[in-house]
Amino acid sequence: MAHHLPEPFRIKMVEPIKLLNRDAREAAIKRANYNLFNLRAEEIFIDLLSDSGTNAMSQKQWASMFEGDETYAGSRSYFRLAEVIKDIFGFSYFLPTHQGRAAENILFTCLVQAGQYVPSNNHFDTTFGNICARGGHPVNLVIDEAHNPTLNHPFKGNMDIQKLYDFITKVGVDQIPLGMITVTNNAGGGQPVSMENLRSVSKMYREFGIPFFIDACRYAENAYFIKLREPGYADKSPLEISREMFALADGITMSAKKDGIVNIGGFMAMNDETLYEQARNELILREGFPTYGGLAGRDLDAMAVGLREGLQEEYLRYRLGQTAYLADRLREVGIPIIEPPGAHALYVNAGSLLPHISKEQFPGHALTVELYLEGGIRTAELGSLAFSYPDPETGKMVHPKLELVRLALPRRVYTQSHLDYIAEIFSKTVARRSEISGYLLTYSAKLLRYFTAQLEPIK
C-alpha cells in the first residue's frame, strides 16, 4: 500500500452530507432521466463528478476575498492576479475569464475557421466541443501506450511526435491554425506529459510555424509528476518546472477551477500582441471588461492566492497520495483502473468490468448509475456517451478506445474514511455486475451531449 501522509491541513468548517435510502435514490435517478448531471446536491452522498470548482478554499483565499476590489475597470484585484500570472506563467498578456471553456471559446473564435484542424494529445470535452462549434476538427495524437490501461508508463499523456509530423505534412500547415497539448491529459486518464515530450512538441510546432497553446488547468500536478518521474528534475520546485513548461508555448488556456483551487475562474495568456487585442475585443463582447472578465474582484483575489497554493509541494504530495491510496483500495477489491494512477482522478475501466454491455449501450454510464444506486456516489462517464462522434465522411459513430468512469477528487474536501467507503461501494456493485444492463438514449444534444442527455435502462 502507498505510504499515506495525513492531510496537510485541519478542518475549520464542515458541510453536512446525508445518505438517502435506496428507494429515494431510485426515485431521484429516475426523475433525473438516468443522467447524474440532473441530480440535486442533497441527493448525493459523495460527489466525484468533477474536481472543477468543487474545491475547498483555504483561510488565506477566504481572507483575500474580503480585499476584493469590485471596481468595474482597473480593479486592484486584477493587478494582484496579473502579478501572480506573470510570475508563474511568464506570458506577455493575459485575460481573465469566468472559466476555462470561455477562454477556449474566445481563442478558437479568433483562430479557427471551418474545416481546419487542431491537433493535441487528447482534447477534453469542452475543448473538443468549442473547436467543433467553429466548424473545426479536433484531432487526438496521444502515444499508443495511452490506450493500454494496465501498462505502467510514467508519461502516458505524451503526444506521439511521429503521428504529429505525419498529420501536419498530410493536411498542410495552412489547415492548422494552432496546435495544443493538455497537461495533465484528462481525457486520457489524467496522465502527465513529460518535459522532454513538451520540448519535442514545441519544436515541431515552431518548425512549421504553428502557434502552440497548452491547456493548463492541471499544470501544477503535471509539474509534480515531472519532478517525481523525469530524470534531472528531482531537485527543482514545481514553480521552476512550471516556468520551464510554459516557456515552450505561445499561450495557454486555463480553468483555475482545478489547480487554481477556486470555485470559479479561468484565464487565457499569450505572447502575440495582435492575438491579444483580438481576444480582448471578443472578451468584452462575451465576458466583460478585460480587468474583470466575467468575475467578481473577490474571485480574482481568490485565484491569485490559489494559484500559488496549488504549487506547494506539501499540498501536491498530499494530493497525489490521496489518489494513490484510493487506487490501492480499489485494486484490493478487484477494480481495473488506468495505471499508473493520475493526480486529480482515478479512471475505472468500465469496458472490462462490464464486457456484456456494448459501446452503443454505454457500459461506463451503466456503472455510474449503479454506483449511485448502491451508495449515493456520483461519478462521471468518460466513454462512448461523452466522446463518441459521427465520422465527418461516413456518418458512422466513432467510439473512444476505452470506456471509462472517472472518480474526480475535489481538492481538500474528502477524508480517508470517505475513500474507504467508495471502495466498499465499488466492491458491492461489481459483486452483481452480471445483472447490470445497458442504456438507450432518449434525448441527445448535438454537442457535449452527456451534460443534458436523457436515457432509460434496457430491460
Secondary structure, DSSP 8 states (H G I E B T S, - for coil): -------SS------------HHHHHHHHHHTTT-GGGS-GGG-SEE-S-SSS-----HHHHHHHTT----SSS-HHHHHHHHHHHHHH--SEEEEESSHHHHHHHHHHHH--TT-EEEES---HHHHHHHHHTT-EEEE-B-GGGG-TT---TTTT-B-HHHHHHHHHHH-GGG-S-EEEESSBGGGTSB---HHHHHHHHHHHHHTT--EEEE-TTHHHHHHHHHHHSTT-TTS-HHHHHHHHHTT-SEEEEETTSTT--SS-EEEEES-HHHHHHHHHHHHHHT--TTTTTS-HHHHHHHHHHHHHTT-HHHHHHHHHHHHHHHHHHHHTT--B-SS--SSEEEEEHHHH-TTS-GGG-HHHHHHHHHHHHHSEE-EEESHHHH-EE-TTT--EE--S--EEEEE--TTT--HHHHHHHHHHHHHHHTTGGG---EEEEE--SSSGGGT-EEEE--
